[in-house]
Amino acid sequence: MCITVRRSTAPVVTLMPWDPANLTITIPAGLSADAAITAVRAVLTELAIPQPPGRAVCCCGQPVRLPLVPAQRAVEEARVAS
């Protein structure tokens, strides 16, 4: 795969969705999996890379992998752990 995806906690208005120097798509960290794939597909479509229904593919034809979002602990779990 040529294109990578990263999540960022920076304010959304400051995000650069596409970094051509690093072949990186940046998405907000808080997006759900469905919203993240939609955002990535939108950037790829803007780059004129045809997208099949329901998934995102790189310009080389490989599926684009989304970075995982770590599971968040509930407030009570965090208190017990500390």
HELIX and SHEET records of a PDB file:
HELIX    1   1 VAL A   12  THR A   14  5                                   3    
HELIX    2   2 ALA A   33  GLU A   46  1                                  14    
HELIX    3   3 VAL A   75  ALA A   81  1                                   7    
SHEET    1   A 3 THR A   4  SER A   8  0                                        
SHEET    2   A 3 THR A  24  PRO A  28  1                                        
SHEET    3   A 3 TRP A  18  ASP A  19 -1                                        
END                                                                             
